[in-house]
Amino acid sequence: MNASEINVPDALPLMGVKVTPFRDYGHAIEAVSGVLGSGSKVFSAAINPEKIYRASYDSSVRELLNRAEICICDGIGAALAVRALYGHQIGRITGVALFFELIRAAEKRQWKVFLLGAAPDVNEDAVSKLKQDYPLLQIVGRQDGYFNDSESVVDLINASGADLLFVAMGSPKQEVWITEHREKINAPFCMGVGGTFDVVCGKVEWAPAFYRKTGTEWLYRLVKEPSRWRRQLALPKFVWLLMRYKMGLIKDF
């Protein structure tokens, strides 16, 4: 089944990886709906400047990201790179916001949800918070990220009959886990969500609307958590990488 049949637009190559050019969140939700009605299985990964830069020198990360059928444009830097290289804008679809959009759609359309990953208390509190905020949501299973037997976890997911599997293990660990087990996982849609469960339960504050709208969540997080400064060192390296692509000094891998 090709992408157009499930309303997933053709991916754009972007500096060695790829990005799915959704128009907006509604477009992304309908694509997921198409997946659930098609009998296919889709893995969604988030693409941001940090991952693009890492993929430029780490072929294992590059191959991992390119195995995902959906690669959302998670960072403002990725969206700006598309504009610089292709001359047009695409919708920025952040992982946290897409998670909440999918949860709302799941409650309305009765999609079954499984939450995997994070610390035991975070996982439990996230489930409780979602049940409180979305009383009709079907959370059919959960498992924190502290487990040793992946096969039993896959069995648990499959026994739940989940339609949507959200995996919160941090990147690239969550993408590695999904890729290694996706053939055995029955859930049609799997998505790595990083620290989203921490946001859901309130352990980590979601950036205010202004920062989300302007794509500067990274700045808000840096101010709140100065220890993240080392991760931000990838940003100037990403900009330099983009400049070299723009000048034609580098071609896609």
C-alpha positions as CSV (number, residue, x, y, z in Angstrom):
1,M,0.0,0.0,0.0
2,N,1.5,3.3,-1.0
3,A,1.5,6.5,1.1
4,S,-1.1,8.3,-0.9
5,E,-3.7,5.5,-0.2
6,I,-3.5,6.3,3.5
7,N,-3.2,10.1,3.1
8,V,0.5,10.3,4.0
9,P,2.2,12.7,1.7
10,D,5.4,11.7,0.0
11,A,8.5,12.4,2.2
12,L,11.0,15.1,1.4
13,P,14.7,14.2,1.6
14,L,16.2,16.6,4.1
15,M,20.0,16.6,4.6
16,G,20.3,12.8,4.7
17,V,17.0,12.0,6.5
18,K,13.5,12.6,5.4
19,V,10.5,14.6,6.6
20,T,6.8,14.1,6.0
21,P,5.2,17.4,4.8
22,F,1.9,17.5,6.7
23,R,-0.1,20.6,6.2
24,D,-1.2,20.7,9.8
25,Y,-2.2,18.5,12.7
26,G,-5.6,17.7,11.1
27,H,-3.8,16.3,8.1
28,A,-1.6,14.2,10.4
29,I,-4.6,12.8,12.3
30,E,-6.3,11.8,9.1
31,A,-3.2,10.1,8.0
32,V,-3.2,8.0,11.2
33,S,-6.9,7.3,10.7
34,G,-6.0,6.0,7.3
35,V,-3.4,3.8,8.7
36,L,-5.8,2.3,11.2
37,G,-8.3,1.6,8.5
38,S,-5.9,0.1,6.0
39,G,-4.4,-2.9,7.8
40,S,-0.9,-1.5,7.5
41,K,1.6,-0.7,10.2
42,V,3.4,2.6,10.6
43,F,6.2,3.9,12.7
44,S,6.4,7.6,13.4
45,A,9.6,9.4,14.4
46,A,10.3,13.1,15.1
47,I,12.8,15.0,13.1
48,N,14.6,18.0,14.6
49,P,18.0,19.7,14.1
50,E,19.7,17.7,16.8
51,K,18.7,14.4,15.1
52,I,19.6,15.7,11.6
53,Y,23.0,16.7,12.7
54,R,23.6,13.4,14.5
55,A,22.4,11.5,11.4
56,S,25.0,13.4,9.3
57,Y,27.8,11.5,11.0
58,D,26.1,8.5,12.5
59,S,24.9,6.2,9.8
60,S,23.1,3.9,12.3
61,V,20.9,6.9,13.4
62,R,20.4,7.9,9.8
63,E,19.2,4.5,8.8
64,L,17.0,4.2,11.8
65,L,15.2,7.4,11.1
66,N,14.8,6.6,7.5
67,R,13.0,3.4,8.3
68,A,10.1,5.3,9.8
69,E,7.2,5.7,7.5
70,I,6.2,9.0,9.0
71,C,8.8,11.6,10.0
72,I,7.2,14.6,11.6
73,C,8.8,18.0,11.3
74,D,9.3,18.4,15.0
75,G,11.8,21.3,15.2
76,I,11.6,24.9,13.8
77,G,15.1,24.3,12.4
78,A,13.9,21.4,10.3
79,A,11.0,23.5,9.0
80,L,13.4,26.4,8.1
81,A,15.7,23.9,6.4
82,V,12.9,22.8,4.2
83,R,12.2,26.4,3.3
84,A,15.8,27.1,2.6
85,L,16.3,24.0,0.4
86,Y,12.9,23.7,-1.3
87,G,11.5,27.3,-1.2
88,H,8.3,26.5,0.6
89,Q,6.9,26.0,4.0
90,I,5.6,22.9,5.7
91,G,3.6,22.5,8.8
92,R,5.6,22.1,12.0
93,I,4.2,19.0,13.8
94,T,5.8,18.7,17.3
95,G,5.8,15.4,19.1
96,V,4.1,16.6,22.3
97,A,1.4,18.5,20.5
98,L,0.7,15.6,18.1
99,F,0.5,13.2,21.1
100,F,-2.3,15.3,22.6
101,E,-4.1,15.7,19.2
102,L,-4.0,11.9,18.8
103,I,-5.3,11.4,22.4
104,R,-8.2,13.7,21.6
105,A,-8.9,11.9,18.4
106,A,-8.6,8.5,20.2
107,E,-11.2,9.5,22.7
108,K,-13.6,10.7,20.0
109,R,-13.0,7.8,17.6
110,Q,-12.6,5.1,20.3
111,W,-9.0,4.1,19.3
112,K,-7.3,2.0,21.9
113,V,-4.1,3.4,23.5
114,F,-1.1,1.7,25.1
115,L,1.5,3.8,27.0
116,L,5.0,2.3,27.2
117,G,8.1,3.8,28.9
118,A,9.2,6.4,31.4
119,A,9.7,5.9,35.1
120,P,7.1,3.8,37.0
121,D,5.6,6.8,38.8
122,V,5.6,8.9,35.7
123,N,3.9,6.2,33.6
124,E,1.3,5.6,36.3
125,D,0.6,9.3,36.8
126,A,0.4,10.0,33.1
127,V,-2.3,7.3,32.7
128,S,-4.2,8.7,35.7
129,K,-4.0,12.2,34.3
130,L,-5.2,11.2,30.8
131,K,-8.1,9.2,32.3
132,Q,-9.1,12.3,34.3
133,D,-8.9,14.7,31.4
134,Y,-10.3,12.3,28.8
135,P,-12.8,10.1,30.6
136,L,-13.9,8.2,27.4
137,L,-10.4,7.5,26.4
138,Q,-9.6,3.7,26.1
139,I,-6.2,3.2,27.7
140,V,-6.0,-0.6,27.3
141,G,-2.5,-1.1,28.8
142,R,0.6,0.5,30.2
143,Q,4.2,-0.5,31.1
144,D,7.0,1.6,32.5
145,G,10.4,1.6,30.8
146,Y,12.1,-0.4,33.5
147,F,11.8,-3.9,32.1
148,N,14.2,-6.6,31.0
149,D,12.0,-8.9,28.9
150,S,10.9,-7.1,25.7
151,E,9.2,-10.2,24.4
152,S,6.7,-10.2,27.3
153,V,6.1,-6.5,26.8
154,V,5.3,-7.1,23.2
155,D,2.9,-9.9,24.2
156,L,1.3,-7.5,26.7
157,I,0.8,-4.9,24.0
158,N,-0.7,-7.4,21.5
159,A,-3.0,-8.8,24.2
160,S,-4.4,-5.3,24.8
161,G,-5.5,-4.9,21.2
162,A,-4.0,-1.4,21.1
163,D,-4.3,0.7,18.0
164,L,-1.9,3.4,19.1
165,L,1.4,2.6,20.9
166,F,3.3,5.5,22.4
167,V,6.9,4.7,23.5
168,A,8.6,7.1,25.9
169,M,12.2,5.9,26.2
170,G,14.2,8.9,24.9
171,S,15.8,9.1,21.4
172,P,17.2,7.1,19.8
173,K,16.5,4.3,22.3
174,Q,12.8,4.4,21.7
175,E,13.2,4.3,17.9
176,V,15.7,1.4,18.2
177,W,13.2,-0.5,20.4
178,I,10.3,0.1,18.0
179,T,12.3,-0.9,15.0
180,E,13.6,-4.1,16.6
181,H,10.1,-5.3,17.6
182,R,7.7,-3.7,15.2
183,E,7.3,-6.8,13.1
184,K,5.9,-8.6,16.2
185,I,3.9,-5.6,17.5
186,N,0.3,-5.7,16.2
187,A,-0.5,-2.1,17.0
188,P,-0.9,-0.3,13.6
189,F,0.6,2.9,14.7
190,C,3.8,3.3,16.9
191,M,5.3,6.6,17.9
192,G,8.3,7.6,19.9
193,V,7.3,10.4,22.3
194,G,10.5,11.1,24.3
195,G,9.6,12.9,27.5
196,T,6.0,13.5,26.7
197,F,4.7,11.5,29.7
198,D,6.6,13.8,32.0
199,V,4.7,16.7,30.4
200,V,1.3,14.9,30.7
201,C,1.7,14.2,34.4
202,G,3.1,17.7,35.1
203,K,6.6,16.6,36.1
204,V,8.0,18.7,33.3
205,E,6.2,22.0,32.3
206,W,5.2,22.3,28.7
207,A,6.4,25.5,27.1
208,P,3.8,28.3,27.1
209,A,1.8,28.9,23.9
210,F,4.0,31.8,22.8
211,Y,7.1,29.5,22.7
212,R,5.2,26.7,21.0
213,K,3.8,29.1,18.4
214,T,7.2,30.6,17.6
215,G,9.1,27.3,17.6
216,T,11.3,28.4,20.5
217,E,10.4,25.7,23.0
218,W,14.1,24.8,23.0
219,L,14.9,28.2,24.4
220,Y,12.3,27.9,27.1
221,R,13.6,24.5,28.1
222,L,17.1,25.8,28.2
223,V,16.2,28.7,30.5
224,K,14.3,26.3,32.8
225,E,17.0,23.6,32.6
226,P,20.4,25.2,32.0
227,S,22.0,21.8,32.2
228,R,20.7,21.2,28.7
229,W,23.2,23.6,27.2
230,R,25.4,20.8,25.9
231,R,22.6,19.5,23.7
232,Q,22.2,22.9,22.2
233,L,25.7,22.8,20.8
234,A,24.3,20.8,18.0
235,L,22.3,23.9,16.7
236,P,25.2,25.9,15.3
237,K,26.6,22.7,13.8
238,F,23.2,22.1,12.2
239,V,23.2,25.6,10.7
240,W,26.7,25.0,9.3
241,L,25.5,21.7,7.8
242,L,22.5,23.4,6.3
243,M,24.7,26.2,4.7
244,R,26.9,23.5,3.1
245,Y,23.8,21.8,1.7
246,K,22.5,25.1,0.4
247,M,25.8,25.8,-1.3
248,G,25.8,22.4,-2.9
249,L,28.9,21.3,-1.1
250,I,27.1,18.2,0.4
251,K,24.7,15.9,-1.3
252,D,22.2,13.6,0.4
253,F,23.8,10.4,1.7
